[in-house]
Amino acid sequence: MSDQQQLRNFVNGSYVEPADGGYADLIDPCTGEVFAQAPVSGAADVDAAMSAAATAFESWRDVTPAERQRAMLKLADAVEARAAELVDAEVRNTGKPRQLTAEEELPPAVDQFRFFAGAARLLEGRSAGEYLAGHTSYVRREPIGVCAQVTPWNYPLMMAVWKIAPALAAGNTVVLKPSDTTPVSTLLLAEIAAEFFPPGVFNVVCGDRDTGRTLVSHPTPQLVSITGSTRAGMEVAAAAAPDLKRTHLELGGKAPVVLFDDADVAAAAEAIAVGGYFNAGQDCTAATRVLAGPGIHDDFVAALAEQARNTKTGAPDDADVLYGPLNNANQLARVSGFVDRLPDHAAIQAGGSRQGERGYFYAPTVVSGLRQADEIIQDEVFGPVITVQRFSDEDEAVRWANGVDYGLSASVWTRDHGRAMRMTRRLDFGCVWVNTHIPFVSEMPHGGFKHSGHGKDLSVYSLEDYTRIKHVMHNIEG
C-alpha cells in the first residue's frame, strides 16, 4: 500500500474511491515535492462511512469483552509483525528519522493495543444495592455508539492508535479522519485491522478541514474526539454543540520546565534538549518553555545552546539525526514567524533559521531574555524552539508556569523532595514530570486542563471516556 500513488478511503472493510473523485497532493516534507494523492472526501463519503459504522455497531456492541480482547491482541501482533511497513509509511509521509520511529513509536503503539485489549475486560462499577426500600439498583457501563475521530499530522500512527484502541475496546465503532497531510500510515493500519474486526468497525475517511466539519456535524456520531490545535478543538466543540455530542479534546500545550538552582545543569540540558527537539518540537507536550532559577540560569542557557548546536536534523536515513523536517510549508512559515518577530530584548543563543533550501527543516533553536507577556512565551510554536526565562523564587516560577492559556504538561527539576511535592500540587497541568520530561506509559492518563482541552488518552480513564453510564432499578417486590 505504501507504493500506491493514489490513496483511497477505507470504508466497511475495503478501499473505496471518493464519491466525487476529488484528490489533493501529498507533499514529502523532506523535499517539498509531491509523492502521492489522497482523497478529499465530501458529504457522500462521510455518509457512507457513518452508515457502515452505525450498522457495524449494532453487532459490535454485543461482542463480549473477551472477544474484543482477542481481536485487539491479534491486531497488536499484526502491527508488530508489519512494523517495517508501518514505519515506511510513516516516514514517507512525515520525514521522521527511520530508526527513531521504529524504536520510539511502533513499540508503544503495539503496547497500547495490548493494554486496551486487557482493559476491555476490567471495567468496574458500583456493586448492586438497595438504595430505596424494595428496589435494587445497579449501573451498566455501555459503549456510546459511533465515534467521529480526527487525528493530527505530528504523530499520525500513534494518535490513530490512541483514538481507536479505547473506542474499539469499549465496544464502539469509529470513523476517523487523519490529517490531510499525513493519511498514509492510518490507511495501512485500517487495512491491517480489517483482518480482525468486522467490516464497518473501523473506517478511515481522508480529507481537508471541510471534510472534518462534515464529519463532526454529521448526526450519526454520539462522540467526537480530536487531537489537534486549540483552534481546531474550539471549532469541533462548536460544531458538536447543536446535537449535544460528547467531545473529547486533546489540544495544544505550552509546557513549562521549571529548573531550580539545585538541579544538575548538564543532565537537565541534555534531557530538555531531547524533550524540546524530538519530532522537531511538533509535540503538544514538548519541553519548550524553560523557567530557570537565578543561580543556574546562565550556566543552563550555555549548556542548552551547546546541546542545540550538537543536535542534528536531516532526512530519515541520515546518521545521528534527532528529528526531521517540519510537517508542511505553513508550519515552517509559522515557526519562522515566531523567531522573526522576537522582541529586541530577546537573544537567540543557537539556531533561529531554516536549514537548507529544500524541504521544511529548521535548526534547533534557543532563545533567552524573554518576558512573560512575549508572544513566543504565551503561544504554542510547535517547532524546535526552546525559550528560557530567569525566575527569582518559587512563587514567581509557579505564577509564570501557570500564566498561559494551556494546561497540558509540565516538569520540575530539583533534588528537593518537598519542593517537588509542592510544585506538582501547584502546577495547573494534566501531567507533571519530576526530573524528566515527555515519557508516557499506557497505564497512566494523558490530557490537559484549560485551553488544552478535556478528556484523557491512554489508561482506563480513556476507556471510561468512551462509555456511558446507565442506572437500572428493579422493583424486587412487584
Disulfide bonds with the S-S distance in Angstrom:
none
